[in-house]
Amino acid sequence: MAKLTVRELDVRGKRVFVRVDYNVPMEEKDGQMVINDVTRIKETLPTLELLIEKGARIILASHLGRPKGKREVSLSLRPVAATLADMIHRPIAFVDDCIGEKVEKTADALKPGDILLLENVRYYREEEANEPTFAGKLADGVSVYVNDAFGAAHRAHASTEGVARVIAQRGGQCGAGLLMERELKFLGDELENPARPFIVILGGAKVSEKINVIDRLLEKADTILIGGAMTYTFRLALGKKVGKSLVEPDRVGVARAALDKAKGRKVQFLLAVDNIVATPVDTGKLNQKGKPVVEWRNPRVNDSLDIPDAEEGMDIGPKTIRTFTEIIPRAKTILWNGPMGVFEDKRFAEGTFAVARAVADTTQKGAKSIVGGGDSVKALNLTGLSDKVTFVSTGGGASLEFLEGKVLPGVAVLSDK
């Protein structure tokens, strides 16, 4: 399924619609929205620089958060325009809409190499509905479509699929950006026949989100290491007590089936043998989303596979860290998706950070490493190791669906070579 890339597209002097994934984490500081992590912006720079060099008139579109068809000031892409301008060292035009007269007027004024960033496409409900008329308005005056938003490619939305379809129907070209091309290469080609031993490290909260990936990877991996809250659903499947740990009782059957499949295929499938546990205490307060604020008190190492009723598993323990970090260096190929614990709290960060260091060290000694999932990427950034691994995926849910073997609408719609 080889697709045209931005390298092969004829863009000189043409208006090019580029779907990027600028769904970046933000927080409010002193009344202003501030970007916490610029990884997703940084990863698009090679594509933008190539388009500038080739003389394209560039229109960027992205979503941010879930405004559900309403204008939310906190979800405006305006701060992204300012940050992108600083990073690419050139002015970025910004329009507080993504369709209409203001957009058309600003787009008409673009010269070759100029960039316009549109406002959040999800301010319109028609975006997620992939409404054809809305897609047509986004595509007004556009000759070429580039998708560099792998993280949104699993959604058939107007800006990820509909616009490309409109442009293709006009006879225009639709290609992959350089980031999209790399995502498809590393998550697809490189993992099709990985160098062995192939070690998979999976963490995060839910078995339900990754069970299909686990099932598929059981056919390729030599070893699978399981951390994070996923561990507790597997422990429940083994008849162990999980206390107040985050768990999916309705997924016990699929967890048990995965354990059986691993045994049948002789895949080493390792769960945490000890944990850092803490007692959750409701503070009586609510956060900004109206959910109870919980404090975790009295953190300690729990050596038992059973967790006491009043406690919650928060991280893998020292024995598990030692086991995992002894196994990881054996790998020739590593896939890591998901943290080992609640690493945002330094009391529960050592498991995730130890895995990050082991993956980076093993990569530096010649292994190929692919890291995906927002939290894994965030952990790499916090440890300063992002440039010590082979490839960092920006995909999130798209990565998981692609690893499951699903067809991604935002990829399928691109022009074949």
C-alpha positions as CSV (number, residue, x, y, z in Angstrom):
1,M,0.0,0.0,0.0
2,A,2.7,2.5,-1.1
3,K,1.3,6.1,-1.0
4,L,2.5,9.2,-2.7
5,T,4.5,11.4,-0.4
6,V,5.0,15.1,-0.2
7,R,8.4,14.5,-2.0
8,E,6.6,13.5,-5.2
9,L,3.8,16.2,-5.2
10,D,3.8,19.1,-7.6
11,V,3.1,22.0,-5.2
12,R,4.9,25.1,-6.6
13,G,2.7,28.1,-6.4
14,K,-0.3,25.9,-5.5
15,R,-2.6,26.2,-2.5
16,V,-1.9,23.1,-0.4
17,F,-4.2,21.9,2.4
18,V,-2.0,20.2,5.1
19,R,-3.8,18.3,7.9
20,V,-1.5,18.4,10.9
21,D,-2.0,17.1,14.4
22,Y,-1.6,20.1,16.7
23,N,-3.8,18.5,19.5
24,V,-1.1,19.5,22.0
25,P,-1.5,19.5,25.8
26,M,-2.2,22.9,27.2
27,E,-2.9,24.5,30.6
28,E,-4.0,27.9,31.8
29,K,-1.3,30.2,33.3
30,D,-2.1,33.8,34.3
31,G,-5.1,33.8,32.1
32,Q,-3.3,32.5,29.0
33,M,-3.3,29.0,27.5
34,V,0.3,27.7,27.5
35,I,1.5,24.6,25.5
36,N,3.1,22.0,27.8
37,D,4.7,19.8,25.1
38,V,5.6,20.9,21.6
39,T,6.5,17.4,20.3
40,R,3.6,17.2,17.8
41,I,4.4,20.7,16.4
42,K,8.1,19.8,16.2
43,E,7.5,16.6,14.3
44,T,5.7,18.5,11.4
45,L,8.6,20.9,10.8
46,P,10.4,18.7,8.2
47,T,7.2,18.5,6.1
48,L,6.6,22.3,6.3
49,E,10.2,23.1,5.5
50,L,10.0,20.9,2.4
51,L,6.8,22.5,1.3
52,I,8.3,26.0,1.8
53,E,11.3,25.0,-0.2
54,K,9.1,23.7,-3.0
55,G,7.2,27.0,-3.1
56,A,3.8,25.8,-1.8
57,R,1.1,28.2,-0.4
58,I,0.4,26.3,2.8
59,I,-2.9,26.1,4.7
60,L,-2.7,24.1,8.0
61,A,-5.7,22.6,9.6
62,S,-6.0,20.7,12.9
63,H,-8.3,19.9,15.8
64,L,-7.6,20.6,19.4
65,G,-9.5,18.8,22.2
66,R,-13.2,18.1,22.0
67,P,-15.2,21.4,21.7
68,K,-18.1,19.4,20.2
69,G,-19.1,22.0,17.6
70,K,-18.8,25.0,20.0
71,R,-16.3,27.8,20.2
72,E,-14.2,27.4,23.3
73,V,-11.5,30.0,23.8
74,S,-9.4,27.5,25.8
75,L,-9.3,25.2,22.7
76,S,-8.2,27.9,20.2
77,L,-5.2,27.2,18.0
78,R,-4.0,30.8,18.3
79,P,-1.3,29.9,20.8
80,V,-0.1,27.2,18.5
81,A,0.4,29.7,15.7
82,A,2.7,31.8,17.9
83,T,4.7,28.7,19.0
84,L,5.0,27.4,15.4
85,A,6.2,30.8,14.3
86,D,9.0,30.7,16.9
87,M,9.9,27.2,16.0
88,I,10.0,27.6,12.2
89,H,11.5,31.2,12.3
90,R,8.9,32.8,10.0
91,P,5.5,34.5,10.4
92,I,2.4,32.4,10.6
93,A,-0.9,33.9,9.5
94,F,-3.8,32.9,11.7
95,V,-7.6,33.2,11.0
96,D,-10.1,32.7,13.8
97,D,-12.2,30.4,11.6
98,C,-11.5,27.5,9.2
99,I,-14.0,28.3,6.5
100,G,-15.6,31.4,5.0
101,E,-14.7,34.8,3.6
102,K,-11.9,35.7,6.1
103,V,-10.2,32.4,5.3
104,E,-10.5,32.9,1.6
105,K,-9.2,36.4,1.7
106,T,-6.1,35.4,3.8
107,A,-5.5,32.4,1.6
108,D,-5.6,34.5,-1.5
109,A,-2.9,36.7,-0.1
110,L,-0.5,33.8,0.5
111,K,2.7,33.9,-1.5
112,P,4.8,30.8,-2.2
113,G,6.4,29.6,1.1
114,D,3.8,31.4,3.2
115,I,1.8,29.6,5.9
116,L,-1.7,30.0,7.2
117,L,-3.0,28.2,10.3
118,L,-6.8,27.8,10.5
119,E,-8.8,27.8,13.7
120,N,-9.8,24.5,15.3
121,V,-11.8,22.5,12.8
122,R,-13.9,20.9,15.6
123,Y,-15.5,24.2,16.3
124,Y,-17.9,22.8,13.6
125,R,-19.9,19.6,14.3
126,E,-19.7,18.9,10.6
127,E,-16.0,18.1,11.0
128,E,-16.5,14.9,13.0
129,A,-19.6,14.0,10.9
130,N,-17.4,14.2,7.8
131,E,-20.2,16.3,6.2
132,P,-19.5,16.7,2.4
133,T,-20.5,20.4,2.1
134,F,-18.2,21.3,5.0
135,A,-15.4,19.3,3.5
136,G,-16.0,21.1,0.2
137,K,-15.7,24.5,1.9
138,L,-12.4,23.5,3.6
139,A,-11.2,22.5,0.1
140,D,-12.2,25.7,-1.6
141,G,-9.4,26.8,-3.9
142,V,-7.1,24.0,-2.8
143,S,-5.1,22.0,-5.5
144,V,-3.1,19.5,-3.3
145,Y,-3.8,17.7,-0.1
146,V,-1.2,16.5,2.4
147,N,-1.9,14.5,5.5
148,D,0.8,14.7,8.2
149,A,-1.6,13.9,11.1
150,F,-1.1,10.2,11.7
151,G,-2.6,10.7,15.1
152,A,-5.9,11.6,13.6
153,A,-5.7,9.2,10.6
154,H,-7.9,6.6,12.2
155,R,-10.9,9.0,12.1
156,A,-12.9,9.5,8.9
157,H,-13.5,13.3,9.5
158,A,-13.9,16.1,7.0
159,S,-10.3,17.3,7.4
160,T,-8.7,13.9,7.5
161,E,-10.7,12.1,4.8
162,G,-13.4,14.3,3.2
163,V,-11.2,17.1,1.9
164,A,-8.8,14.5,0.3
165,R,-11.8,12.9,-1.4
166,V,-13.0,16.3,-2.8
167,I,-9.5,17.1,-4.1
168,A,-9.0,13.7,-5.6
169,Q,-12.4,13.9,-7.4
170,R,-11.1,17.2,-9.0
171,G,-8.0,15.3,-10.2
172,G,-5.8,16.7,-7.6
173,Q,-3.0,14.8,-5.8
174,C,-3.2,13.6,-2.1
175,G,0.0,12.6,-0.4
176,A,1.5,11.7,2.9
177,G,3.7,14.1,4.9
178,L,7.1,13.1,6.0
179,L,5.9,12.3,9.6
180,M,3.0,10.2,8.2
181,E,5.5,8.4,6.0
182,R,7.8,7.6,8.9
183,E,4.9,6.4,11.1
184,L,3.8,4.0,8.3
185,K,7.4,2.8,7.9
186,F,8.2,2.1,11.5
187,L,4.8,0.9,12.7
188,G,4.2,-1.1,9.5
189,D,7.3,-2.1,7.5
190,E,9.7,-2.3,10.4
191,L,7.4,-4.4,12.6
192,E,6.3,-6.7,9.8
193,N,9.5,-8.8,10.1
194,P,11.3,-7.4,13.2
195,A,14.9,-8.3,14.1
196,R,14.8,-10.7,17.0
197,P,14.5,-10.9,19.9
198,F,11.4,-8.7,19.5
199,I,10.4,-7.4,22.9
200,V,7.1,-5.6,23.5
201,I,6.4,-3.4,26.6
202,L,2.8,-2.5,27.2
203,G,1.4,-0.3,30.0
204,G,-1.4,2.2,30.5
205,A,-4.7,1.8,32.1
206,K,-7.0,-0.5,30.1
207,V,-6.7,-4.0,28.7
208,S,-9.8,-3.1,26.5
209,E,-7.8,-0.5,24.6
210,K,-4.9,-2.9,23.8
211,I,-6.3,-6.4,23.8
212,N,-6.5,-6.5,20.0
213,V,-2.9,-5.2,19.8
214,I,-1.8,-7.8,22.3
215,D,-3.5,-10.5,20.3
216,R,-1.8,-9.5,17.1
217,L,1.6,-9.0,18.7
218,L,1.4,-12.4,20.3
219,E,1.9,-13.7,16.8
220,K,5.2,-11.8,16.4
221,A,6.8,-11.0,19.8
222,D,9.3,-13.1,21.6
223,T,8.6,-11.4,25.0
224,I,5.7,-9.2,26.2
225,L,6.2,-7.2,29.4
226,I,3.0,-5.9,31.0
227,G,2.9,-2.9,33.4
228,G,0.5,-0.1,34.4
229,A,-3.0,-0.6,35.5
230,M,-3.5,-3.3,32.8
231,T,-1.6,-5.6,35.2
232,Y,-4.5,-5.7,37.6
233,T,-7.0,-7.0,35.1
234,F,-4.5,-9.8,34.3
235,R,-4.0,-10.5,38.0
236,L,-7.8,-10.7,38.4
237,A,-7.8,-13.3,35.6
238,L,-5.3,-15.3,37.6
239,G,-7.5,-15.2,40.7
240,K,-5.5,-12.6,42.6
241,K,-6.9,-9.7,44.8
242,V,-6.4,-6.2,43.3
243,G,-7.7,-4.0,46.2
244,K,-8.8,-0.6,44.9
245,S,-6.7,-0.8,41.8
246,L,-8.0,0.4,38.4
247,V,-9.4,-2.8,36.8
248,E,-11.8,-4.0,34.1
249,P,-13.7,-7.0,35.6
250,D,-15.6,-7.4,32.3
251,R,-12.2,-8.0,30.5
252,V,-11.0,-10.9,32.7
253,G,-12.1,-13.4,30.0
254,V,-10.0,-11.7,27.2
255,A,-7.1,-11.3,29.6
256,R,-7.2,-15.0,30.4
257,A,-7.4,-15.8,26.7
258,A,-4.3,-13.7,26.0
259,L,-2.4,-15.6,28.8
260,D,-3.5,-18.9,27.2
261,K,-2.4,-17.8,23.7
262,A,1.0,-16.7,25.0
263,K,1.5,-20.0,26.6
264,G,0.4,-21.8,23.5
265,R,2.7,-19.8,21.3
266,K,5.6,-20.0,23.8
267,V,5.8,-16.3,24.1
268,Q,7.3,-15.1,27.4
269,F,4.5,-13.0,28.9
270,L,5.5,-11.3,32.1
271,L,3.4,-9.4,34.6
272,A,4.6,-7.3,37.5
273,V,5.5,-9.5,40.5
274,D,5.5,-6.6,43.0
275,N,4.1,-3.1,43.1
276,I,4.2,0.3,44.7
277,V,0.8,0.6,46.4
278,A,-0.9,3.5,48.2
279,T,-4.2,4.2,50.0
280,P,-6.6,6.4,48.0
281,V,-8.3,9.1,50.1
282,D,-11.2,11.2,48.8
283,T,-10.4,14.9,49.7
284,G,-14.0,16.0,49.2
285,K,-12.9,18.4,46.5
286,L,-13.7,18.4,42.8
287,N,-11.3,19.1,39.9
288,Q,-12.1,21.3,36.9
289,K,-13.9,18.5,35.2
290,G,-16.1,18.0,38.3
291,K,-14.5,14.7,39.3
292,P,-13.4,13.9,42.9
293,V,-9.9,14.8,43.8
294,V,-8.1,11.8,45.4
295,E,-4.9,11.8,47.4
296,W,-2.7,8.7,47.6
297,R,-1.2,8.2,51.0
298,N,1.3,5.9,52.6
299,P,3.0,4.6,49.4
300,R,4.9,1.4,50.0
301,V,6.3,-1.7,48.2
302,N,3.9,-4.6,48.1
303,D,5.7,-7.9,47.5
304,S,2.6,-10.0,47.3
305,L,0.6,-10.7,44.1
306,D,-2.4,-9.8,46.1
307,I,-3.1,-6.2,46.9
308,P,-4.9,-5.4,50.2
309,D,-8.5,-4.2,50.0
310,A,-7.8,-0.6,51.1
311,E,-4.8,0.0,48.7
312,E,-4.3,0.7,45.0
313,G,-1.5,-0.4,42.7
314,M,0.4,2.7,41.4
315,D,3.6,1.5,39.8
316,I,5.7,-1.6,39.2
317,G,7.9,-2.5,42.2
318,P,11.7,-2.9,42.5
319,K,11.8,-6.6,41.7
320,T,9.8,-6.1,38.5
321,I,12.0,-3.1,37.5
322,R,15.0,-5.3,38.0
323,T,13.5,-8.1,35.9
324,F,12.2,-5.9,33.1
325,T,15.5,-3.9,32.8
326,E,17.5,-7.2,32.7
327,I,15.3,-8.5,29.8
328,I,15.0,-5.3,27.7
329,P,18.8,-5.2,26.8
330,R,18.4,-8.6,25.1
331,A,16.2,-7.0,22.4
332,K,17.0,-6.3,18.8
333,T,13.6,-4.7,18.3
334,I,11.6,-2.9,21.0
335,L,8.0,-1.6,20.9
336,W,6.9,0.4,23.9
337,N,3.4,1.7,24.4
338,G,2.1,2.9,27.8
339,P,3.6,3.8,31.2
340,M,4.3,1.4,34.0
341,G,2.5,3.6,36.6
342,V,1.2,7.0,37.6
343,F,4.5,8.6,36.6
344,E,3.2,12.2,36.8
345,D,3.6,11.7,40.6
346,K,7.3,11.3,41.3
347,R,6.5,8.7,44.0
348,F,5.2,6.4,41.3
349,A,7.5,7.3,38.5
350,E,10.5,5.0,38.9
351,G,9.0,2.1,37.0
352,T,8.3,4.1,33.9
353,F,11.6,6.1,34.0
354,A,13.6,2.9,34.5
355,V,12.0,1.3,31.4
356,A,12.7,4.5,29.5
357,R,16.3,4.4,30.4
358,A,16.6,0.7,29.6
359,V,15.0,1.2,26.2
360,A,17.3,4.2,25.4
361,D,20.4,2.3,26.5
362,T,19.5,-0.7,24.5
363,T,18.9,1.5,21.4
364,Q,22.3,3.1,21.8
365,K,23.8,-0.4,21.7
366,G,22.2,-1.2,18.3
367,A,18.6,-2.2,18.9
368,K,15.7,-0.6,17.0
369,S,13.1,1.0,19.3
370,I,9.7,2.4,18.5
371,V,7.9,4.3,21.3
372,G,4.2,5.2,21.0
373,G,1.4,6.5,23.1
374,G,1.2,10.1,24.5
375,D,2.2,9.1,28.1
376,S,5.2,7.0,26.9
377,V,6.4,10.0,24.8
378,K,5.8,12.4,27.7
379,A,7.9,10.1,30.0
380,L,10.7,10.1,27.4
381,N,10.6,13.9,27.2
382,L,10.8,14.1,31.0
383,T,13.8,11.9,31.2
384,G,15.5,13.8,28.3
385,L,15.8,10.5,26.3
386,S,13.6,11.3,23.2
387,D,16.6,11.5,20.9
388,K,18.0,8.2,22.3
389,V,15.3,6.0,20.7
390,T,14.9,5.1,17.0
391,F,11.4,6.5,16.5
392,V,8.8,8.3,18.6
393,S,5.2,7.8,17.3
394,T,2.8,10.7,17.6
395,G,-0.1,8.4,16.9
396,G,-1.9,7.5,20.1
397,G,-5.1,5.7,19.2
398,A,-4.1,5.6,15.5
399,S,-1.0,3.7,16.4
400,L,-3.0,1.1,18.3
401,E,-5.5,0.7,15.4
402,F,-2.7,0.4,12.9
403,L,-0.9,-2.2,15.0
404,E,-4.1,-4.1,15.2
405,G,-4.1,-4.3,11.4
406,K,-7.0,-1.9,10.8
407,V,-7.3,0.2,7.7
408,L,-6.9,3.9,8.6
409,P,-9.3,6.2,6.6
410,G,-6.8,9.0,6.6
411,V,-4.3,6.8,4.9
412,A,-6.5,4.8,2.6
413,V,-7.8,8.0,0.9
414,L,-4.3,9.1,-0.1
415,S,-3.1,8.6,-3.7
416,D,-1.3,5.4,-4.5
417,K,2.1,5.5,-6.1
